[in-house]
Amino acid sequence: MDKLKTETTVFDLSAQALNYNLPDKQIAKYPLPQRDQSKLLVWNSGNITDAQFRTLPDFLPEDSLLIFNNTKVIRARLMFQKATGANIEIFCLDPLEPADYQIAFQQTESCSWNCMVGNLKKWKTEVLEKELQFNGKTVVFKAEKLKQIDGSVQVKFSWDCPEADFASLIEAAGILPIPPYLHRETEESDLERYQTIYSKIKGSVAAPTAGLHFTDAVFESLKAKNIACDEVTLHVGAGTFKQVKADTIGEHEMHAEQIIVRRALIEKLLKHQGKLVAVGTTSIRTLESLYWLGVKLIEKPDSALNELDIEQWLPYQTEKSYSKQESLEAILAYMDQNNLPTIGAHTKIIIVPGYRFRIVEGMITNFHQPQSTLLLLISAFIGNDWLRVYEHALADGYRFLSYGDSNLYLKA
């Protein structure tokens, strides 16, 4: 494997620089019988230790604060069949009308979503229908193709049972999506194991997999060591599996994902004196996006909510630097002004080598695909040492990707 090369700028970094050989035999196709029995590779300022995940609290400094992503994976794959017999798969990505996830799930007549569609060429103008059972009643569930934009399809769903909301219908009709690189269909065990035990806010089409290792016993051990836990929400999109295919990182376009952060957590971040450790790349992206949201509010305090979205390259194009305290206080002031208990935005932030972390001081994550934006994030945190970590894990039989083993990265 070639060593990572230093490029002139983050934009010019070669996508091939984040490549390594991942044998198929080391991709975990299924989870282990017990979540916390997975292996844990600890990287602490360059030192590597092999352990089991159940011992995670032993490696965390006392008074650490762990931040989790509480999103819940929805049954986003919907299968329809045309009168001709052709199968059409509709994969719900994010709500369009209404655009808010929770409001969309509560709709009782219709809603529209941005979707990916399998066998799209066979779906012309006809409205697709399928019958479902809800509370002993037969419901006719319909899908109408509205228009196609930038590779996704806008689909209107409607149904003839006002007692049923959209969340109930996709729970009855949908299939839980599992990562495409598992090369298998969703099984009954995935319904439980491809969710974290603390998942609660519906909206993701992929799990925040770093959290899959946590058990009640691990949480009890964290509490005994005076390690606090709190939550953010980022609804994970299908773009998380998208590898960097462009010649350089600067040509890669990131997907947008919705983040939601409570006021109480922002206040806690301002007061907390210990180390802040993010559980998963989605929590990392949320917390770092939160900092940049505050920067936008410092520079334009009267922004409308729809102006707070975080652009992909914003961190690399902002000339002035602000402290974490300045950023978070700007957010609290904005929330006070607008009477907001939570603040949300869509983020496209890409974290690559050269990025300076503003909030996150440690991270728990899984082993990621070659040439992925997730691996870029790891290399941004530990530098070229990511390759030594991955070589060690491959040689020592660690299991990779969503159902695989875990890493803890800490800096002194």
Secondary structure as UniProt FT lines:
FT   TURN            10..12
FT   HELIX           15..18
FT   HELIX           24..26
FT   HELIX           35..37
FT   STRAND          39..44
FT   TURN            45..46
FT   STRAND          47..52
FT   HELIX           53..55
FT   HELIX           56..59
FT   TURN            62..63
FT   STRAND          65..69
FT   STRAND          71..73
FT   STRAND          77..81
FT   TURN            83..84
FT   STRAND          87..97
FT   HELIX           101..105
FT   STRAND          110..118
FT   HELIX           120..122
FT   STRAND          128..134
FT   TURN            135..136
FT   STRAND          137..149
FT   TURN            150..151
FT   STRAND          152..159
FT   TURN            162..163
FT   HELIX           166..173
FT   HELIX           180..182
FT   TURN            188..189
FT   HELIX           190..193
FT   TURN            197..198
FT   STRAND          201..204
FT   HELIX           209..213
FT   HELIX           216..224
FT   TURN            225..226
FT   STRAND          228..234
FT   HELIX           238..241
FT   HELIX           249..251
FT   STRAND          257..262
FT   HELIX           263..271
FT   STRAND          276..279
FT   HELIX           281..299
FT   TURN            301..302
FT   HELIX           305..307
FT   TURN            312..313
FT   HELIX           314..317
FT   HELIX           324..338
FT   STRAND          342..347
FT   TURN            353..354
FT   STRAND          362..366
FT   TURN            370..371
FT   HELIX           373..382
FT   TURN            383..384
FT   HELIX           385..395
FT   TURN            396..397
FT   TURN            402..403
FT   STRAND          406..410
//
